[in-house]
Amino acid sequence: MFISYLFSGISLGAIYALIALGYTMVYGIAKMLNFAHGDVIMVGGYIAFTLSVTLGQSAWIAIIGSIVFCTLLGITIEKIAYKPLRNASKLAVLITAIGVSYFLQNLALLIFGSNSRNFKSLVSVPVISIGQVTIPGETVVTIAVSVLIVVGLLLFINKSKSGAAMLAVSEDRAAAELMGINVNRTISLTFAIGSGLAAVAGILMCSQYPSIGPYTGQMPGIKAFIAAVFGGIGSIPGAMIGGVVIGIIENLSKAYISSQLSDAITFVILILTLVIRPTGLFGKKINEKV
Amino acid sequence: MKNFKRMLALLMVAALSVASFSACGDEEQTTAAADSGETTEAAQEGGTFVIGGIGPITGPAAVYGIAVQRGAQIAIDEINAAGGVNGMTLALDFQDDEHDAEKSVNAYNTIKDNGAKVLLGTVTSTPCEAVVEKTFEDGMFQITPSGSSVNAICHENAFRICFSDPSQGTAAAQYIKGTLGLTKAAVIYDNSDVYSSGIYEKFATEAQAQGIEIVSAQAFSGADNKDFNTQLIAINDAQPEIVFLPIYYQAAALILQQSQKAGYSFTFFGCDGLDGVIGQLEGDAALAEGVMLLTPFVADDPAENVQSFVQAYQAAYGEVPNQFAADAYDGIYVIKAALEQAQITDPTMSVSDIGTALIEAIKTITVEGITGTMKWTEDGECDKTPKGMVIKDGVYTAITQ
């Protein structure tokens, strides 16, 4: 049943990839790790849940509403929590991000309660059967959406003017500012895109594993962080491939090594990556000037 | 380069701390319960007898603590409305422990400061194992509604309402072989949870004794886990006659959904943690069709005392109570019965005097509760029989064979 294991690994990995894209974009451009990213996913899931189940809207309204809400949420978080710390130490920003993460979790706990809810899948693609292998529609959609988003992001960054501004800010923020690029707006845009992607990831994740609770985003967020580091943080194709590889490794180690150790194995990958190749698979070597 | 490495190391530490502090939430919780009790003190000449409660009101295990708090409150309101116990009014002082052992000990100190004389708690096993040491030192009578690990009541002052983990594992194996006559079982359990792994270990031992072959034992880690496809594929390869799920209903709901999506048709069998699975499936209740479980309490039980509790709970909180709420409700009535048996009429007696009297009293009483007819053994275990239930047409029905 290797093929079955492989496919369930790829579908899990595609979710990690979508989340990792958000981490990697924000890190690449704002040079900060947004640990609240996993919780934006949870918010995205809850918004879609509220629109589709509680308010009975159609799937498309739920999806679009959730993306719009998360985009605004991302911009707001950046404005309130991170922008005042633009010139503060990296540690201060990181701790703030963890604070935002707790804030979102506890807010969800307050509004939606601690009980996890059953999420009705918003994807209505039938199951595909090839011989003995069955692939759920959600898996197909998740993979397709991930690939589309990676291609779209690469085009956006390499072809558009805003994308060029992002690249410039990522390379040298001070120089970019001197060249007349509005750094604050570029970083806001990055957060907007990252959080919009988080909404998509949240909807697809909750459709595939149909449950949502205030802590839904936490573990996937950390796994996706590993995927981003493994693929080379700051690299968009790296996040995609890192995510899929981590998903496959997690599932194969569950199947063939031990279902008890699979999380440990995933975290060992993070440590090994940091020891052997801290820049990850696709990361650029950074020569820091002393 | 060096800086970059150092920063990543830092971030790793941060990532791990996010993971390990996940259970933390806000500190302050419900102290209002004790106050509201004190206001009625003047009305009742016997004074107010404060029952302490400890359990997670926030954090990932909050669902259990909230259920216990609510179930206990309903029992207390009923008892007070009917005139109290031996002329005393009961009050509940419930403190949050966020399912954390250290915070639970702090919560215990708080309820003591607030004048609690007995403890209903703690709700979850790990904190309970820490708090029982403290109640033992103070000689406080403790009864946990739902702390099911063996060590949760390791001292003579501690009792419980629910089944212990080992007794559930043993009972499940005996039921599968004895009543259902099946010999090939697979298991999915949560190896990060004492409840789940405790039941599994005992089940495995008893299964061997009974001649049940465990063809596949699959684990997962923690309530965050949402992907069970791999475990299900492995189990399907092993072709078991029954799949034993000694886990809580949230994970079980996901397993049912993913199993159906993958086109498998297993027979599932679970313990009391599975109660609530129909509610969790929210509309997809058909998925739970044929799931069997051993449990002391089902909300659909037509018995009169069960239905009056379920209706009171629904009226107050707008949801169907789970077994934790039922255990807490029974727990308060057990405290009442023990107070009556020991003829305690003075709420100002010392904690250890009340404790000594209640410890003797509880061993001599039999309580008809909504989770069954309860008696207590010397080691604090509750002696009652689990009921075999099967989910038929979306409702729990007793298994008749």
HADDOCK unambig.tbl for C-alpha pairs under 7 A between the chains (distance, minus, plus):
assign (segid A and resid 5 and name CA) (segid B and resid 230 and name CA) 6.04 0.50 0.50
assign (segid A and resid 8 and name CA) (segid B and resid 229 and name CA) 6.57 0.50 0.50
assign (segid A and resid 106 and name CA) (segid B and resid 25 and name CA) 6.96 0.50 0.50
assign (segid A and resid 114 and name CA) (segid B and resid 60 and name CA) 6.64 0.50 0.50
assign (segid A and resid 114 and name CA) (segid B and resid 62 and name CA) 5.93 0.50 0.50
assign (segid A and resid 114 and name CA) (segid B and resid 63 and name CA) 5.86 0.50 0.50
assign (segid A and resid 115 and name CA) (segid B and resid 63 and name CA) 5.93 0.50 0.50
assign (segid A and resid 117 and name CA) (segid B and resid 280 and name CA) 6.57 0.50 0.50
assign (segid A and resid 118 and name CA) (segid B and resid 280 and name CA) 6.20 0.50 0.50
assign (segid A and resid 118 and name CA) (segid B and resid 281 and name CA) 5.91 0.50 0.50
assign (segid A and resid 118 and name CA) (segid B and resid 282 and name CA) 6.19 0.50 0.50
assign (segid A and resid 134 and name CA) (segid B and resid 262 and name CA) 6.54 0.50 0.50
assign (segid A and resid 209 and name CA) (segid B and resid 226 and name CA) 5.79 0.50 0.50
assign (segid A and resid 209 and name CA) (segid B and resid 227 and name CA) 6.58 0.50 0.50
assign (segid A and resid 209 and name CA) (segid B and resid 254 and name CA) 6.99 0.50 0.50
assign (segid A and resid 210 and name CA) (segid B and resid 254 and name CA) 6.91 0.50 0.50
assign (segid A and resid 216 and name CA) (segid B and resid 224 and name CA) 6.58 0.50 0.50
assign (segid A and resid 219 and name CA) (segid B and resid 224 and name CA) 6.42 0.50 0.50
assign (segid A and resid 222 and name CA) (segid B and resid 15 and name CA) 6.77 0.50 0.50
assign (segid A and resid 251 and name CA) (segid B and resid 230 and name CA) 6.39 0.50 0.50
assign (segid A and resid 254 and name CA) (segid B and resid 230 and name CA) 6.86 0.50 0.50
assign (segid A and resid 255 and name CA) (segid B and resid 230 and name CA) 6.09 0.50 0.50
assign (segid A and resid 259 and name CA) (segid B and resid 218 and name CA) 6.06 0.50 0.50
assign (segid A and resid 259 and name CA) (segid B and resid 219 and name CA) 5.23 0.50 0.50
assign (segid A and resid 259 and name CA) (segid B and resid 220 and name CA) 6.18 0.50 0.50
assign (segid A and resid 260 and name CA) (segid B and resid 191 and name CA) 6.81 0.50 0.50
assign (segid A and resid 260 and name CA) (segid B and resid 219 and name CA) 5.34 0.50 0.50
assign (segid A and resid 260 and name CA) (segid B and resid 220 and name CA) 5.93 0.50 0.50
assign (segid A and resid 260 and name CA) (segid B and resid 221 and name CA) 6.83 0.50 0.50
assign (segid A and resid 278 and name CA) (segid B and resid 5 and name CA) 6.55 0.50 0.50
assign (segid A and resid 286 and name CA) (segid B and resid 1 and name CA) 6.38 0.50 0.50
assign (segid A and resid 287 and name CA) (segid B and resid 1 and name CA) 6.12 0.50 0.50
assign (segid A and resid 288 and name CA) (segid B and resid 1 and name CA) 5.99 0.50 0.50
